[in-house]
Every structure is written in C-alpha cells, then in structure tokens.
C-alpha cells in the first residue's frame, strides 16, 4: 500500500469518526480531543502573530476579496468564487481569480487561464482549471498567493482579485472575506477531533457569511451581515471532439443504469444530487479528493461501467477527459452553480469600506 493510499485511508477513518455514529467512532474522537486542544492553541498563536504584525500580510495594488470557510472539505467554495467573480465583473471590475492550485505538480506561479484554459490539472490544479473553464477570466495559481496575485495584476491589469479558499491564508492581505457556513451550523470540534480549521470566533475577521442550503441566514455572534444561498444543478457537460466541453440541458442527463464517479471531499453530496435528479445509479466509484487520474483508473472505470453511462462531477471531468482513450466511456458531468438570495446586497457588503457596517435585515 502506498503512502498516499494509507493517508487517504486514515483521513476517511477520521472523517467517519466525526459523525459519532458508532461506539468506536466516539472512542476515536475521544482520543483525538487532546490533540484538538493543541491545534486550537497553535491556531490562536498564529492568528495573534498576524494580528499584531509579527507575521506580515502583504498588500497588492488591487481589491482582494477572499472566499473561504471554517471547516475542511467541500462546502461550495469553487461555485461561490465563480459566482462572486461574475458578479464583480458585471460591476465593471477587471477580475482575476487566484488559488493555491492544490495538487499541481508545477511549483511557483502558474497562469492557468487567460480567458480560456492554458494548462491542465497536473500543471495548474484541478479546481483552478475548472475555474478557467467556467469563468472566462484570468486564473493564476501559486503556493504564495501574494505572488500569484501580483502576476495576475501585472499580466492582465486586474483591479480586483477573488481569492479562492483563502480565509486561512493570511499572508495575502485582503479587503474583505466571505465565509461559507453549513446550513446546519458549525461543527463543535476542531481538527483532528472534528472538521473545524478554526473556532467560530475567527468569524470576526469576515465581512459577511453565506450559508448554503438553509432556509434562513445563520445566527452568528458577530456584527456582520449573513446571507443564504444554494448550490443547484444547471446543465450536463460532456467532452467534445475538439478537446473542450459541450453543455447540454439538464434533462439530457442519463437516468438509467448509471455509474457515478466522484473524487471529491464529500462524495455523499454528489450521490444525493443524482438521487434528487432521478438518476438510477447501479454503482458508485469513489476516489480520493483531488485524485490525479491515470491509466489504471481508466481500466477500473471501464470494468465498472461496462455499457453503462458514467456521470461524474465537473471537477473530475476536467481530469478524466484528458485520459487516453477516455472517449470509449460515455462520460457526463453535472454542472452546478450558486444562487444567492439578495446577492447584490452581498456584493455591496464585500465592497463597502471597512467602516461601513451593513446591518442584517
């Protein structure tokens, strides 16, 4: 067993334990609670060092708005970053998207897209390539987000940067942070005993919060505006003969004898989405989050799918579509988008000067 497989197995075991569904899960969480106390202390020290200037936050000559969250795993950051980038562009902003480029093999700053994708997921990271495919905007990745932001500003004359998954990346100063919250509320425990990256008190750094999937804004004990939104399926995407992607009406999704494939942090949400769409799934194939698909995976998918259609996520599609001979598999992806209630007011809140407080309705 390889190191990556072992790490993924450990991660799955710990994440399963967070539910507390079984006695052994609760036992494991109890073992991890003391480690969470040490993690909390480390987070507090790090934030204090940034708050007091011992760790510098570098400013760039553009408005920087971050999209992030307090917990690990998929919470809709990528569709939210896309929604925000398009909302800002409609206001006349020259927008660039900056991300770490998780999983990319090319170190340093990578220009992933200039309005269309320029590199593949191996060079730029799967989520960044998806941003380039979907946004039509400049997308730049880099481990040092300040360097990536400067590159976007210099090359594309961006005056606004949307920072994807940037709430904990404090080395790049930002003008506003939008923090995503689960509709059911924040988990109780910090890593590794739970999924929280930071305690709820970190929300004092946010300009606004957005709960996805809820019926009403979340209750947060900070004087910041709260909004609600939802992730909705909007189209079916398939590889085309030119090496790009074609979109079709959502009604065209295969409904019978489908093999569902997901290499994302929370595949259960994708399974539920297919159920809601009335897709009859005969097999579910799960890969680790950000999985770099290879020829061996293609053989596994061929064995699983047989003559069945394969339906996957759009993040997985940008990687699977690059595999040799993938055309032999009928591959489809579900496109998802963000809808936000009172979205223009949310954008107003993120662009308002810090001294202007927009109270909740």
C-alpha positions, 0 to 999 in steps of 0.5 A: 500500500502506498503512502498516499493510499494509507493517508487517504485511508486514515483521513476517511477513518477520521472523517467517519469518526466525526459523525459519532455514529458508532461506539468506536467512532466516539472512542476515536474522537475521544482520543483525538480531543487532546490533540484538538486542544493543541491545534486550537492553541497553535491556531490562536498563536498564529492568528495573534502573530498576524494580528499584531504584525509579527507575521506580515500580510502583504498588500497588492495594488488591487481589491482582494476579496477572499472566499473561504470557510471554517471547516475542511472539505467541500462546502461550495467554495469553487461555485461561490468564487465563480459566482462572486467573480461574475458578479464583480465583473458585471460591476465593471471590475477587471477580475482575476481569480487566484488559488493555491492550485492544490495538487499541481505538480508545477511549483511557483506561479502558474497562469492557468487561464487567460480567458480560456484554459492554458494548462491542465490539472497536473500543471495548474490544479484541478479546481483552478482549471475548472475555474478557467473553464467556467469563468472566462477570466484570468486564473493564476495559481501559486503556493504564495498567493501574494505572488500569484496575485501580483502576476495576475495584476501585472499580466492582465491589469486586474483591479480586483482579485477573488481569492479562492479558499483563502480565509486561512491564508493570511499572508495575502492581505485582503479587503474583505472575506466571505465565509461559507457556513453549513446550513446546519451550523458549525461543527463543535470540534476542531481538527483532528477531533472534528472538521473545524480549521478554526473556532467560530470566533475567527468569524470576526475577521469576515465581512459577511457569511453565506450559508448554503442550503438553509432556509434562513441566514445563520445566527452568528455572534458577530456584527456582520451581515449573513446571507443564504444561498444554494448550490443547484444543478444547471446543465450536463457537460460532456467532452467534445471532439475538439478537446473542450466541453459541450453543455447540454440541458439538464434533462439530457442527463442519463437516468438509467443504469448509471455509474457515478464517479466522484473524487471529491471531499464529500462524495455523499453530496454528489450521490444525493444530487443524482438521487434528487435528479432521478438518476438510477445509479447501479454503482458508485466509484469513489476516489480520493479528493483531488485524485490525479487520474491515470491509466489504471483508473481508466481500466477500473472505470471501464470494468465498472461501467461496462455499457453503462453511462458514467456521470461524474462531477465537473471537477473530475471531468476536467481530469478524466477527459484528458485520459487516453482513450477516455472517449470509449466511456460515455462520460457526463458531468453535472454542472452546478452553480450558486444562487444567492438570495439578495446577492447584490446586497452581498456584493455591496457588503464585500465592497463597502469600506471597512467602516461601513457596517451593513446591518442584517435585515 
